[in-house]
Amino acid sequence: MKKNLLTTGFLAWTFSLGAQTILCHVDANATIYVGKNALVYNGGGLQLKDNAVFENHGNVMVRGNGTTDVVKTVGATGLDKTEANGGGNFINKLNEPTAFASHNSVNPLISPVYTYGQLYITGVSQANLTGIVDQEFRQVNHGAYQQIGMPFYDKTFSTLNAELGKVFNTTRFSKNEILVWNNRNVVFDNLASLNLKIGKDFKPFSYYILGGTGLNVETTRTFKGRPVSDAADIDKKITLENAGSGIVFGPTGGATNQYNERYNTYLQDNFSVSGGQAWQGDFGRNIYQFGNPYLTNLDFSQVAVTESATTGDGNNLSNIYGIRLEVSGVQYNSNLGGGSSNYKAITFDASGVAIGDVEYQVVRPLGSFAIKLKDNITKPELNFATLRRFKYHPRS
């Protein structure tokens, strides 16, 4: 695919503001438009002021120096915009908004049918990444609860009310609550308050479900928030270990969790290596559910491939069994729990090549997924940052 490359060093200038460095400054009333398939590379800090607009239909990479470079959206007086008054400056747009249910081919010779603006920020600390991004969003309706990742830092859960057009609460079983998956305890946990912070009180790669009553995600919505930095290991890496270890599910899954929900009302595992026997051996264990923490695609095609100088993505999940993707038909059992009736999935052969629903292995921004490992012995590390990829096709 032909791409147009624009290096913003030709358009802007570098200046320092105290200990902060900005390469590209877009002033009030100015607009930068990045077209579909274009690539803009900004090798330094980025700042947008007042009503300046950076409309992104393609791919924008901001590469900081790791110390002084910043990404900022500021008001007319130069003060940082906040959660309350931010947004409208940097906008990641959907190019084919009505094609959200379509998935792109794995064949790089076939043009993608669903594309969107992506923002890739690296080398900027979270403290220096204060700019607020508008992220357009559409998803297939999953059912009673919507599965989603939230690629923002220090964003208050209550802001989702206005952005998604419904009022959320903290009442379990109401189908109006927001729950977060607990990998260790194999359960969705309640939020103590909607004043908690996405990406701060919970890891940026957390897996959330949103109560589906009155929720319409098949129309274009816009989330606003600070992107997640890749500077801190604790926000981009996790060791996959101990999911479900020592938990007693019961011989038929009839034991209950701390919310008095029976495990067999919501815990699903079609990847079990226990000879297909439900609730035996590893069934329901070694499953890790996550959301995409970035405003770029994640490509899972190489996670089981042994690294070499030219291949791989920095990960080697040698004991991976499969990845569950794109759930649908999520049902809810009153006061018990719920699960999905269908999903897409890939597994990996002996050489680490993905097989199955391979067109789904590139996970979009705000997408979610579940990884099943074969055991709890190897305990590999997953690095989300190295999975990022602008292209809509997996790595070859």
Secondary structure, DSSP 8 states (H G I E B T S, - for coil): ---EEEEGGGT---EEETTEEESEEE-TT-EEEE-TTEEEEE-S-EEEETT-EEEESSEEEEE--SSSB-EEEE-TTS-B--TTT--SSEEE-BSSGGGTT----S-TTS--SS-B-EEEEES--TTTB---EEEEE-----BSEEEEE---BSEEGGGHHHHHTS--BS-TTSSSBEEEEETTTTEEEE-S-TTSEETTTS-TT-EEEEE-TT---SS-EEEEEB---SS-HHHHEEE---TTTT----TTS--B-TTS-BGGGT---TT--STT-TTSTTTT-SEEEEE--SSSEEE-TTTTS---SSS--S---TTEEEEEEEEEEE--BTTTB--EEEEEEEEE-TTS-EEESGGG-EE-TT-EEEEEES-SSS--EEESGGGEESSSS---
